[in-house]
C-alpha cells in the first residue's frame, strides 16, 4: 500500500528532543527512501510533509532542518524522492515522482501519533510544485506552504539556463514536449485546491524568481482561495540562519492556528 513503511531505523539526531529515522516506504510499488522526525515527548502531534527542492544530490534533505521543524511540535516526514539515496526508480521533476509526495502524505495519515485531520504540507524551491500538487490531491490537508517555491515549470526552464540540459533529459525539450511542462505546473489546477496557502519568498531570489510567488498569489485570488504572502525585500533563495529560524517559527505558528 502506498505510504506503508517497510524499513525504519534510527538516525543520529542533532536535537536531544527529537528522534530521527531513515525510512523505506512504498510509492507506486517502488521502495523509496525518506527521513522521519518525531518529538521524543509522547502525545499526538500535527503532521508535516516536508518536500525538498533540487534533484539528485542537489537540495538533499538536511537532518538538522527536519529536526528543527519537529522541535516545534510536529511529526515530520521528508521524502528523498525515487532514485535517491538507495531508493528505487528515477526522479522526473514533478511528473510520476509526485506520487512519492502523495505516498508521504499517506504515511503521515497512518502514523499512530499524528492527528489525522491536522496534516500540513511544506515545499521549498522545486518542492513548491510538489507541495501544491499534494494539497490538490488531498483536500483534507490543513495548510500548504511554499518557500521560494516553483509554481510554473516552463518559467523555471526559461529562467534557469543552467538547468535546461537536465530538464531536457528528464522532462524533454520544451519545444517538442510543451504538454510535459504544462502537466507539471500546478497553477493550472489551483481551482481544485482547498487548503489555505502561505507564500514565503525573497524578492532577491535568483534561483526561483519572485514571479513564481506573484503568479501563485494572483491565481489563488482569482479562484478566491485563502492566501497569505510574506515577501522579504532583503533576502534571496536562502535566508540567513537567524532570519530563517525566525521565519520558520512564525510559519509553524501560522500552520497551527488553522
N, C-alpha and C positions, 0 to 999 in steps of 0.2 A: 504493500500500500504506500502511496506517495506520502512522504514525511515520516515513515517508520524508521526508527533508529536501529541499525543492525550492529553498530560497534560504538563504544563510548569509553574513553579512558582519560584519566586526569592529566592536565597540562599545568606546568608551573605558573602560578598566578602572581602578578606583580602587586596584587592588593590583598591584604590579610583578611578582608571582609568578604572576598569573592572567590568562589570556586570556578575554575576554568576546565573545560573538557574539549578534547578533539573528538569529533563525531563523524561517523559514516552513516548516511541516511539514503533512502531511496527516492529517486525522482525519475519518472518515466522508465522505470526498470533499471536505471543506472545507479551505481554506487558512487555517491557524491560526498565530498568532504565539507566540513564546516566547523565552526567553533561555537560552543555554548558557554554562557556565563551565568552563574546563579549566585545570588546573595547567600552567604552562609546561614544567616538567621532564618529560622523556619517561618513558614507562612505562605499565604497566597500573594502573588505579585502580578502587576501588569506585565504583559509580554511585549518585546520589541524585536521586530525583524530588521536587522541591520544589513543593508545591501551596499556592498563595496563598489568602488569605482575601478577604473583601469581594465586591464585584461592581462591574463597570464601573471607574470611576476611584477607587473606594474600595478600599484594600488592594492597590494595584498592586505588582508585583514590583519590589523595590529592587535595583539592581545591586550596591550595597555589601554587602547581605545575602547575595546569591548568591556573590559573591567571597569572603566570609567563610567560607562552607562549603567552597568549592573550595580555599582556602588550607590547610585541614586535611587535604588529600589526597583529595578527592572530585571526580568529574566530575558536575556538577550541571546538570539541566535543569528549567526552571521555565516551564510553560505559562502564557500570559496568559488562556487560555480563549477560546472562539469569540466573535467580535464585538468583540474588544478590540484597540486599537492597530493597527487596519488589517486585522484578521483577519475572515474571512467568518463568517456565521451570527449567532446570538444566544444569549447565556447563558440558562440556565433553572434555575440554582441547584441543581446536582447531579442534574439529570434527564439529558437527552441529552448535556449538556456534560461529564459524567463520562468520556465517550469521549475527550475531549481529554487527560485524565489517562492513560487506558489507552494512547492513542497515544504519549504521552510516555514511558511505560514501554517501549513497543516501540522508540522512538528510542534509548533507552539500551541496550537489548538488542543493537542492531545497531551501536552505536558501537565503532569499532575499538580504542579504548583503555580500554574498560570490561570488567572481569571479568564475564562473562555470568552467573555464579552468585552475584554479590555486588552486588545492586541493592537499595537501601533506599528507603523511602517516608516522606516527611515532610509533614504538613499543619498549617497554622496557621489557627485560627479556622474559617471556613467550609471551609477546606481539610482540616480533620479528617474531614469526611464524605467528601470526595473521596479522601483517603488510605486510609480503611478500605475503601471500595468497590474501590479499585485493588488493595489487598492481597488482597481476597476474589477478585477476578478473576484475579490472578496468584499462585497458591500458591507459586511459586518465589521470591517476594520474600523477602529475607533478614530484614528487620525493618520495622515500621511504627511511626511516632511521631506522636502528636497533641499539639500545644502550644496550650493554650487552645482546644481543638477542639470543634466542634459534633458531637454524636452523635445527637441527636434533633431532627428538623426541626419537629415540632409544638411541642416545648418552646421552641425559639428563637422561633417565631411568638408564643407566649404571653408570653415574657419581654420581647421587644423590640417594644414598641408602635410605635417609630419605624420599624421595618422592615415593618410589616404591609401598608402600601399597596403597597410594592414586591413583597412576596411574593404578594399577591393578584393583582397584574398579571402576574407571571412564572409563578407556580405555579397560582393560583386560590384562591378562598375556602376556608378550612379546613373550613367547614361544608358547602359544596357538593361539595368535592373532597378529602375526608379521605384517600382512597387515594393521591393525589399526594404527600401528606406521608409516608405510610407507606412508599412505594417509595423515598423519598429518605432514609430513616432506616436506617443500616447496622446498628444494634442488632438489627434483625430478621433479620440474616443472619450474625451473628458466629460461629455454629456452623460456618460454612464457611471461616473464616479459619485459616490455618496459621502465619503469621509471629508471632514474639514481638512483644508490644505494649509500648511505653513511653508513659505518660501524663504530661504535664507541665501543671500548671495552677496559677494563682494563686488563692488562696482568696478574694481580694477582687475577683475579676473580675466586672464588671457587664455586660460585652459578651456574654460566654458564661459563664453561671454554672457554678460547680464541680459542680453537679448533673449536667452532661453527662459530666464525668470520672468521677464516682462511679457513674453508670449504666453507663458503658462498663466500668469495673473490675468491677462486680457481674456484668455479662453475661459478661465474659471468664472470670471464675471459675466461673460456672455451667456453662460448657462446657469447663472445665478447660484453658483457654488459658494460655500463658505470658504473664504481665503484670507489669510493674513500674510503680510510680507515684511521681512526685516532686511532692508538693504543697508550695506555698510560702505560708505564713500571711500574709506581709507584702506580697505583690505582687498586682497586678490583671492586666488583659489584656496590658499592655505592661510588661515588666520594665525597670528602669533599665539603661542601656548596659553598665556594668561587670558587673552580675549577668547580663545577657543573654549577654554574651560568655563568662562563666564557665560558665553552664549549657549553652550551645551546645557548648563544648569537651567538657564531660562527656558530653553526649548523643552526640557523634560517637565518643567512646571506647566508649560503650555499644554503638553500632551495630557498630563494627569488631571487638568481641570475639566477635561471633556468627559 
